[in-house]
């Protein structure tokens, strides 16, 4: 399609850059009529009837390749501030965050394609841009590219359902900036494992030195009867002690030396059959309901799931240091249990109070009474207005069914 557009430009006397024609062909996505319309639009609005890379991306509102190259350099350098500034610049130019994250995924895909000479032909860009991809691909490892591709795809899937879409993209960029350290850590751990295995194999394969027979003086053993030392006869071996008869009873196990004194007294607070649980103490500072609501809303803003937001974005009561939460059904109660511990840790840490508790139950929903017939409608109104019954009696009226 790009070659076809180049032929039309030559016949019409229009100066067209190859990189611009490639972008038009990619934007058309297989539709030649769309490509010709974009080609004619750009040539019409150009002052000198030329189609350049710059006026093409401006007219078609396409993000420049340079942003993706700069973003990748910031991620490889693990520079979170630089990545955040580049993303903010993209948003200020009017580009959508979803459009950016999809384009960034395509950029990582192109870098991965450049890792193997056999797949470079799958790169649908011009020669100058292809050289940029090859140069940056040499700086990024396959592990890094696969990891950031996975993070970008996860962000793409959750973008439309997220309540804070910009925060979702920024959080994804922060995770991507930590991928190089994670990859290096995994590589070092693998090398240590290999070195340890090689060292064990080396020790296992090493020959065992035979024990040399050396002549020495027979050891002197004390005589328990006389107190004198006598030479121990090496030819005479002591017979091992025969086990005492147990009359069919199981043999006694040797006594173990206790590591704790048996006379030591237990702590007064210790209770039998009670497992000690390690907890983090955040103190016991008092807090106001307004402080609790502020940290509660901050925690709710970090949750991506709409169902979790439905649970958290509701009114609750505070009784002393216990939060009382009313839920609609058992499903919400089950889902709350999945992140209840994380919510409590967040509140305790920010409120500096380890006594904060959360109690949730399902509110009983009153079934609405449905009225259909005329008699049911009259009885329903008569319950609210008893004078209707008197009026019905005095006038001798009856209700149609």
N, C-alpha and C positions, 0 to 999 in steps of 0.2 A: 504493500500500500504506500509506503514511503517512497519507493522508486517510482510508482505511478504518479504521485504528487510532484515528484521532481521533474518528470517528463512534462506535466502540465505547466509547471513554472517556467520551464525552458521555452515552451511554445508561446506563452503569454509574455515572455520577457520580464519575469518577476525574479528578483534575487531572493533565493530561499536557502537558509542554512539547513544542513542535513540533520542537525540535532533538533531543530524546530519541527521538521517534517516527521521525525521519529516520535516526538511528543504528540503531534496531531494524530498519527496513526494509533498510538497507544490509547489516547483519549477517545477515539472513535470506537474502539473495542470491536473491530471487525465490520463496522458499518461504513461502506465506502461513501454513501450519500452523506452521512454525518461528517466524514473527513473532508469532503468537498465543500460542505457548508462552512465548516470552521476555517478551511483554507481561504475561501472567498471572503469571510468576515475579517480575518486578520489582514489580508491584502488590502481590503477596502479602507480600514481604519488606519493603515500605515501611511505616514506622510510621503514616503518615497516608494510606495508599493513594493516594499521588501518584507520578507518574513524572516525575522530573527528569533533567536531563542528567547531574548528578553521580552519582546512584545507578544510572543506566543504565550508565555506563562502568565503575563499580565492580563491578556484578553481572556484566556481560558481559566484564570484564577487557579493556577497550579503552583504548588509549593516548590521552590527551587531545590535542585539536588544539593546545593551547598549547605543547606540547613541540616540535611541528614548526615552529611560527612562531618560537619562540625559537632553534631550531637553524638555521633559514634566516637569521635576523638575525646569528647568530654567523658563519656562512659568508660572508655578504655583507661583514661587517666584517673578514674574514680573521683571525678570532680562533680559533686552534687550541686554546688552553687552555680557552676557554669551551665549544667544541664537545665536547671530551673530558669536561668536567665534566658537561655535560647528558647525554651518553650514559651516563656512569657512574651518574647519578641514575636513568635509565630502567632500567638493569640491576638496581639495588638495589630497585626497586619490583617486581621479578619478571617483567619483560617480556623476551621473547627478542630477541636481536640481529637475527635474520632477520625477525621480525615488524616490528621498528623500521625496517629498511632498506627493506622493501616499502612500509610506510606513508609513509616519507619520499619514495619515488618517486611515490606517489599525490599527495602534497602538491605536489611540483614539477609534476606533470601539471596539477593544478588551477590553479597559478599561471600556467602556460603557456596554459591555456584562457582565463584572464582577460585575456590580452594583446589579444584582439580582441573588440569588443562583440558580434560575430555568434556567437561560441562561448561566451559567458557562460552561455547557457541550458543548456549541458552540465554545469554545476556543480551537483551534487546536494547542496546544503547549505541551511541556513536563511538568512534575510536578514541576521542579525547576523554570522554566520560569513562570508557572501559579501562583506560590506563589508571584513572583515579581509583576505580574499584579494585583493580589488581594491586595497587600500592597499599590501600587500606586493608585489603584482605590478608596481606602478608603480616600485618600487625595484630590481627585478631585470630585467636585459636578457634578450632571447631567446637570445643566445649563451650566457649563463651558465646558463640553465635547460636548454638542450639538452645542454650539457657535463656538468652534474651528473646529469641523467637518464641519460646514457650511463654514467657512473661507477657510479651506483647499480644499473643493470641488470647491469653486469659483476660487481659484488659479489654480487648476488642469484644469478647463475648459478654462481658459484664457492663459495658459502657452505657447502653441504653437503659438498663435497670438501676443504675447507680444514682443516688440522690445528690452526690457531690462529684460530678464528672471530672472537673479539673483536679480535685484531690486524688481521684483514682489514677489519672494519668501521671501526676507528680509522684505518687507512691510507687507506681510501676517504674518510673525513671530512677527513683532512689534504689529500688531493688536491683535494677540493671547495673547501677554504678557499683554495687557490691559484688557483682558476679566475678570480676577478675580475681579478687582476694579469695573468694570461695574456691575458684578453680585452682589457684596456686596452693591453697591449703590442702585440697584433695590430692593434688599431684605430689606434694611433700609427704603426705601420709602414705600414699602408695609406695613411694620410694623407700620410706622407713620400713614398711612392711616387707618389701622385697629384700632390703638389706638385712633385716632381722632373719628372714627365712634363709638367705644365703649363709649367714653366719652360723645358724643352727646346723645347716647341711654340712658346712665346712668342719664344724666340731664333730659331727657324727661320722664323717668320712675319715677324720684324722686317726692314724694307727695308735693303738694303746701301747705304751711303753711297758715291757715286762718288768716285773719286780726283781731286782738283782738280789741274789742270795749272798748275804754278807755274814761273815763269821763274827760273832761277838761273844762277849763273856756272858755266861748264863746269868739271868737276873737274880738278884738277891731277894729272897722273900723272908719276912720276919717269922720267927718261930713263936707261936702263941704260948708254948709251954715254958720255954726257957728265956725268951726275950732275945736270943741270939739270932743272927741272920745266917741262913744256910742257902747254899746254891740250889736253885730249882733245877731238877733233872728234866731236860727237854724230852727225854724218852718216855717219861711217865706223864700220862695225860690224866687230868682229873675227870672222873666220870660225872656226867651231868646228873644233877639231882633228879631222882625219880619222882614223878608226881604222886602225891598222897592219894590213897584210895578214897573214892567219894561215895562208895556204897550205892552206885546207880544215880547219884544226884549230879546235876550239871556242875561243870567246873566253875570255880569262883574266878571272876574277872579281877585283874589287878586293880588295886586302889589308885585313884587319880588324885594328884595333889591339887587342892582347890586354889584357884588364883585369887579368890576373895575370901577374906577371913570369915569363918562361920560364926564368929562371935560379933561380927559387925551388925549393927541394928539398921533396919530399913528406914527409909525416909518416912516421916509421919504422913506425907501426902500420897505415898505410893499405895495403889490399890491392886489387888490380884486381878489377873486376866485383863489388864488394861494396856493397850498399845500406845506408846508415846508417839505423838504426832508433832512433827516439826512445823512450827508456825512462825510467821514473820510478824514482829511487833512493830506497829506504826505509832504507838503512843495511845493516849486517851484524851485528846484535846476536844473541847466542846465545839459544836458547829451549829449553824443556823439552818433553817429550811431553805433559805435562798442559796446558801453555799451548796447544799445538797442538790438542789435543782440545777445549778450551774454545771456541776461536775456530771450530773446525770445526763444533761443535754450534750455535753462534750463527748461523753462515751457513746451516746446514740449517734452522733455525727460520724463516728469511725466505723459504723456497721454498714456493710454494703447490701445486705439482704433486706428486701422490702418487708418480709414477714417479721424480721427482728425489729425493724423500725416501727411496725404496727404495735409490737409489744412495748417498746420503750417510750414511744411518743404518746403517752396517756398520763392522766393525773394519778397521783399516789398519795398516800397518807404517811405521816411520820409520827410514830409513838415512841417517845424517848429516843432510842438509837436503833429502832427497827423500822424498816420501810415496808409498808403494807401495799401490795399491788393486786388489783382486781383484773383478772383476765376473762376473756369471753368464753373460752372452751378449753377442753382437755388438751387439744393439740398445741395451743399456745403454751400451756403449762409444761408440756414435754419439751418444746423447743427452748423455753427459758432455762430448763435444767442444763442444756448444752453449753450455755455461756454464763450461767449464774456465778460460777466461781471466778471467772474473769472479771465480771462486773463488780463483784464484792471486793476483789483485790484492787481494782481501779479506784473505787470509792474510798476504801480504807487508806490507801496510799495518799490520795489527794486531800482527804479530810484529816489525815493524821490521827485516825481513830480506829483501833483494831476491834472495837466492839460493834461496829456497824453490821446489822443483820438484814436479811431480805426474806420476807414471808409473802408468798403468792398463793392465791386460791381462785377458783372459778366462781364467778358470780352467778347466782341462780336467776335465770331469765324467766320472767312471768309470761305464761302463754296468753296470747291475746284471744279474747273471746270473739268469735266470728258470728255475726247475725245475718240471716238470710231471709226468713219469712217475715210477714207482717206482724205476726204474733210475737216472734222473737224481738223484732225491732221495738214493739210497744213495751214488752217486759223490760228491755234494756233501758228505755227512756223512763219507765215508771220507777225503776230502782233509783235513778238520779232525781226524779221529780215525783214524789208520792202523791201529789195533788191530782195527777192524771187519773189515778185509780178512782178518786172521789168524783171527778168529773165524769168518768165513764159510767159510774154507778148512778149518779143523779140523772144523767141524760138517757140512761138505759141503752147505751151503745154496746156494740160487740165488735171484736177485731176479726177481720177477714184473715183466713189462713193463707 
